[in-house]
Each structure stands twice: as C-alpha cells, then as structure tokens.
Amino acid sequence: MTKKDWQQLGKGLAFLSPWLVGFTVFTGLPIALSFWFSLCDYTLLQKPVYVGLENYRTLIWGKNSAGGYGDPWFWKSLWNTARFAAVFLPAAMVVSLGLAMLLNLKIKGQAFYRTIIFLPSLVPAVASAMVWLWIYNADYKQGLINAYLIKLGLDPVGFLALKEWAMYALVFMSLWGVGNTVIIYLAGLQDVPRELYEAAEIDGAGIWRRLWHVTIPMVSPVIFFNLIMGIIGSLQTFSTPYILTDGFGRPERSLYFFAMYLYDNAFQYLKMGHASAMSWIMLVIILIFTGIAFWTSSRWVHYQGK
Amino acid sequence: MKHVQIVFFTVFVAAVAYLLLFPPAGATPAKRTAQGTVITYWEKWTGLEGSQMQEIVKDFNNTVGKEKGIYVQYLSMSKIDQKTLIATAAGIPPDVAGVWDTQLVQFAALDALEPLDDYAKAYGISRDMYKPVYWDAMVYEGKLWGLVSTPWAVALHYNKRTFQENAEALKRAGLDPNRAPATLQELDRYAEVLDIQHAHWYPEEVLEKNAEALKAAGLDATKQPTTAEELEKYVKVLGVPENFFEGRTLEKYAERLKAAGLDPSRQPRDLPEMRRYVLICGLPDRVSGRMERAGYLPAEPGWFMSHTAYWFGASVYDAKTDKLTLTDEGVVRAYEWMESYTKRLGRKAANDFKSGMQDVFASAQNAFLVGSVVMEKQGPWMVNYTEDLKPSMDRWNVPKDELEREKNFTDVKVGMSVGEVETLLGPGQGAGDKRTWKAGIKTLHATIADGKVRETSWKWLPAEERKKYFEWGTAEFPSAIPGVQGATYAGYDVLVIPRGSKHKKEAFEFIAYIQRQEVQEKLCSLHCKNSVLRKVSKEFVSNHQNPYIDVYERISAGSNARCLPGIPIWPEVNAELGQVAEKAVKLSQEPRQALQEAQERLEARYAEFKRRQAERKRLAGIVK
C-alpha cells in the first residue's frame, strides 16, 4: 500500500472508530463475557468460578429430580416459545402479506386504512398489553369479547385464565402489531413491475395464479427477510407475556417463555451463569433456524435481475 | 469539505477521549460538602411514598445530619433490586439501599451486604426494642444484615355493610353479622353465605312443576340454588340434577372414585352419593354458573398465597434443620384449603371470576372496593386506597350534612373571618385563638388572630371513633389451628448497607435515625403501616390514618407472626409455590402431588446452591 492508501485507511478507521469502539465495548465485549460466564458459576455479586459445561449440563442433559433430563422449566419455557413461534410466525406472515395486498389495492381511503393498520405497531408493549387485558377480561360485564359472547347466548371464555386458550390469545394479540411487517411487504409489492401482471393476464392467468406465479415470487426476498426477522423476534418474545402475566407466565406457566426464564435466572435467582448459557443456547437455536431458512432460500427466493 | 471532516473528527475524538478519561462518576465516590459527608440513599418508592420518604430524609438532613456533618442524597427509583445488584457488582453501590424483603437473605448469603451487628451495638439498637418477627427476619447465619424501614402485616378485611345487608342469611346459617369470622371454618361458612352465583342446576319447568313441594321445604321455586348448602336442600326435594357431572370429569377422577367405592361410569343417584362424588370431583363446572360476588376467594388478591401455611401452623422451610418442608401436612392442608374454594364454586366459575378482576389493585375496579369480594387478606395500606378511590367506604355511617361540612374543610382559607368559617362549617368548638370544627371523620384546627384565620390544619378523628363510621372492618385472619390467635404474615421494607459502601458509619447513622420511635411513627403513619418497634405511642395508634392499626400492632407483635423464610433461594421457592397455588385453585393437580414435585425440584436446587456456595467460599478463602 502506498502512503496515501495508509492515510486513507487511517482516516477511514478513524471515522469508523465511534462505531468500532461502541461495538467493541457495548456489544463485542459483553458477547464474549457472556460466553465466559456461561462456563462459570456466577452470581454477579461474587467472582465467577469456572465450572466448564456444568450450566449447560444442568439445563439440557443433567438428570433432574423427576428422573428426566435437564431443567424442567428450561424445557417448558423452550417448548412454550417453540409453540408460540410455530403458530405466530406463519400466522403473522399470512396476515401481514394479506393485509399488505389489500392495502395495495387502489381504493378510496387507502391512506386511511394504511394508517389504521400501522397504528397499533406504534403502541408501546405495556399499553397494548393493558388494552388486551381488558378485551380478554373473563368477566362478562367487563371483558369486551365476553360481553358479546354472553349476548349471543354463549358462555364467557377465560382467554387468559385457561392454559388451553392463553397461547392462542397471545398469538392473536401479537398479530395486532404486524403493522411494521405490513409496511415492508407493501414496499415489496409496489416494486412488482406492472408488466408482469399484464403479461400474466394476457396469458389468461386468474387472480390466484397471478398471486402464486407473479406476486409471491416477486416479493419472495421480502418474505425471506420477514421470515428471518420473525424467527428471531418470536424466539425472543419477552415483553408482552411478561407484562400480561406479571412475569409469572400464567396460567400455569403456559405463557412462560424462554426469555422470561432467562431473565428470572439472571435477575431474580442471580444465576448469571445459567442465564448466559441460556442466551447462547438461544443463539444456537436461532442460528439453526436462520441457517435452514438461508439453505432453503435458493429454492424459493427469487431476486430480480438474477 | 476537508476542513469540515477534520473539525468533525476532532470533536468526536475529543468527546470519546473525555468519556474515557473522565467516566461518569459512580454513586459513591467520597464527596464532602460544607455540611460534611454526602451519602447516597437509593429507595424503591416512587410517587407519593417516595416523596414521603423524601420528607424524612429532609428531617434527617436538617437535624442529625446537620449536627454530625452528614448529608443524605436521596434517589427514588424503580427496579431497585436490579440497580443495587448491578451497582454492587460494579463496586459503586449506594451507601444505603432500601431493598425488598425478598432480597435480604439472598444478598446476605452472596456476601453483598455489610453486617450491621457492631454498628447496632454501638448505637444501642437491640432485639428487645423490636417486634421479634421483624428483628429475626434481619438475622441470617447469626448476623444482622439490615434494619426495617417500614413493616406491615396481613389481616382480614371485611365489608361490614355487606354483612349487614345479608344479616338474615348469616343468622340463618348461625353466623353473627356484627363481627368478623373467628375461625377458619367460620370464614368458609361466611364466604359461602355471601357468595352470589348464578346457577342453572334445574330446568325452569322442573322448578315450576315442583313448586308446591319446594315451597313446603321453604325453598323458592323461581330461583336456582346459589350455594352448595342450598343445592343440597333442592336435591332433597328434586333429586340430583340430570347429568350432574360431565363424562370427562368422571373419567378424570375414575381412579379416585373407584378407590372410594364409587362407580365412575354413572352419575350420583341421591344426596349422600352426590356428596361423596363432590368431595372427590368438586362441584361440576358445567352447572356452576357465573359469579357475581365471592364471600372470599383465596386468589384475590392472592399476594400472600405462598404464606398460607402459616395459618395452618406450618412453614415451607425449617430454619433449624435447614430443610424445605413443602410436603408437611400443614402445608398440604393449606393448599387443599385454597383448592376447596374452587371445588365449591366450580373451576370455570371461580377462575373466570378471578381472571375478570385482573391486577387492578390500585384502581377503582379493585374487587374489594367494588364489592366483588366481601372479605380479603390485605395489609394496613388498604385505607390509603379506600380514602383515595372510594372515600365513601370510610364514611358509611356519617350523616349527610356532616359529609358536606367535611367537604367544606378545603374551602376554609387563611384570612377568612371566623363568621365566614362558621357559615361554611357551623359553630366550632373552643375559644380564643384555637378553634376546631368536627365533621365526618376529620377535625379542622384553626389558629385565630384578630377574628381571622391565620393557620389551618386537619386531623383524623381518634381511631376508635372513626372505626364506627367505616364500611369495612379489619380483624386478624383466623387460623386453622384451634386456639391459635394472631396468626399473620409480616412483611417489611429493609434498609441495608451494600458491600463496598464508602461511608458505612454515616450510612448507619441514617439507618439508626429511621429506627427512632418518633421517626418510625412519622414514616409509618405517612406510609400507612404499623411500627417496627415494640413501643408505640398512643397518638400513633389513635391518629393513624388506618383506624385499625391496633390490629396490625397486636398481631405483628405476637408470637404467631411469621415472616419470609430465611432461605437464600426464596425467589425460586416462591416461584414454585406460585405454581402449586395456581394448580390448586385451577384444580389441575392435586396439591399434595404438586407440592411433592416442587419439593423435589427445590431440594435439588438448594443442594446445588449450597454446593456452589461452599465452592465459592472456598475459592474466596472464607472457608479453607
């Protein structure tokens, strides 16, 4: 490299330094430390003591008091999270793409509908949880849904009181906040060239064939992006169930999510080693799922110009 | 453009360098002002309670602080547990922290607190000054780790008005509507009478057809039975309602029914059989209707469910043997008792009803305030909420004209003539420069000079006088053990000196100040709690906002008051107990079985904690 190149490199690094320093100090270092802590017995108040894979063993494969393997709450919270992701992710993809397509129609009041759909995603999680608590209230005099169920001669339902209902209630209320995803889909839909639809129409393709052979392939990079973000987001679900259930994951821990157990381990039980191990396990799980998504993407994601 | 880049870059580098060289100061580095040493005090209370503590801090700074050269810098914050934890771990803790009771033993076990024994000794602070339950709660492994700032206890709150409105029904059940239940069995019976539940046991035409027979038995053919007791009377006349249990219920309890000699493949045929089936399966969901009101519901507010065993003479932890005792018979009975309410009311009805209440304690929808529950377990702070959200509950028997006059207290302004005040409030009492007006549950005191009001203040009427106006009453929550009086769960907020505090002596000076009788009484009056000290003044009891504070004083001082078990893994124990309680009130698992499983999990966790703790101590050189 010439002297000028070195100077350029120096300048470039200097301008990058705020980000580099920030990343190293506030992200890189904590990531590295969390890995170290995951191999330690660490209460936060005492010096970490190296215990090897003990935390992972206790969580995953160590024999437990019930004769099973691993920490029962770890598995329970992981199972809840997986169930939520399995229901919410496809539902959110379908609902948000569907809404985006509806909002893409050239109809009167289009801007109004777009605003209405996007608005809930601006509502803070706490406020949204409070609103839904009232909507789902099992008291037939107070709960919005139950008040109508009673009028229809049906029995009220304890949406958040019964473990059979709670997960679906949470999924439904989470769908209320898909506005951000809808906006991204909408942007993707607006990028689909009109000529393709015209060509398909001339070839005699109906609405479903146009959707399946034009729209979906053309927005597949956006679907792919939302899928990746959705996997990460749904596996890290924390704030809404935490607020909704006061941190207990009621009813009967059916809403006790992985991130909630991680939080409890870190700040309630002061088992920072366990919490760190859990965060690394979650990272691995997310990596596996996103890896699968990337691996399969070449078959179903179509980039324009390729 | 190049110049702009250079300026931009220089500013960035300078800012980063400044931050690296002069990081933001931690909470504790020694500071000395003209007044002396500044100590930092972090407290969990925000809002009204936060500003009330600020007042106490101000008093300290203006008196003892001034004299001894100490200035307390007060910081009220949320999530104090995490913030204290992180600051302590980082080596920059506050000098004093007001933490939750659940943290004391946990932090002490992890060596995060300074022991206070030597300071307490030097200041003449000892156990005999305190109500034993609160002092003992501060001691872990023989050392004193904190001192209580504000204590509380749990008692039964009941709605006297609802008792009166249902006086006839209560009397018919052999219960006295003029007092609170005295035994736990009695509480259950009061609750049953006071429940309002829409039930649809029999089709209307069946009731009509048998109107004569029902009338002859003293029953109303236009109504469904609303309590289990009433249902039995109807069953005597009409027989067991058709399809009493769902098939699935009978299947679910098949084993137990068989063990009891009952046939799970058919419905009960008569009353004695029905009773035996109900004992095992509980009242069926399908036919127990929606609830309008519960006499009592263990899950409302449900904050103290983990401590229910105390009322059954048991505990989930035995400090002497350092063993968890979740499967003790008393503990099992406590959870079975909670379960019995759901069995009686029906799973769906009880859970929908509770779920409808949500967590709206500090709101006008509070179940006790709106009358959805007639009796509940609560602490002395309740009066803060009745007075704020439904003041009429504190003035049930106050004549209307007095209510108006009490409202007019706020219209009395400095500078008004005595005549003007009398127009508003009527003739006052006293003469000369001190005049008082009594109205409702308050007394207005005015200082008069030249015929004009110079100063005003108001006080509550003496507690004994106020009690008779209240719509609600407080009594000790009855124990399940015959003859046991004053059983309660006593909680507290606690002041500690985190490890690494730079001004321990000064910090203790402040903590010791809070333990003074007059300071303790002022703070606990403001926060609407009882005192931590054995000795309390008559004025404290009489002028306290809660006229029933004498009940809390008595039960918290008694030998049947219990506090949090001194086990370092309490947060985990509490989480498990929460699960057991939820399973019990939702009838999803037998309490005995749930407790057994929780006991096994917790035993493993506690053993693991102790093993790791020993290793930590060995490495730290505390234990060779």
Interface residues (C-beta under 8 A of the other chain):
Chain A: K11 A14 F15 S17 P18 V21 D41 T43 L44 L45 Q46 K47 V49 T58 N64 S65 A66 P72 L133 W134 N137 A138 D139 Y140 K141 Q142 G143 D155 P156 G158 L160 A161 L162 K163 D246 F248 R250 P251 E252 R253 D264 F267 Q268 Y269 L270
Chain B: Q5 F9 F12 V13 V16 D81 Q82 L85 I86 T88 A89 Q106 F107 L110 D111 A112 R290 K348 N351 D352 F353 K354 S355 G356 M357 Q358 D359 Q365 R499 I569 P571 E572 A575 G578 Q579 E582 K583 K586 S588 E597 E600 R601 E603 A604 E608 R612 E615 R616 L619 A620
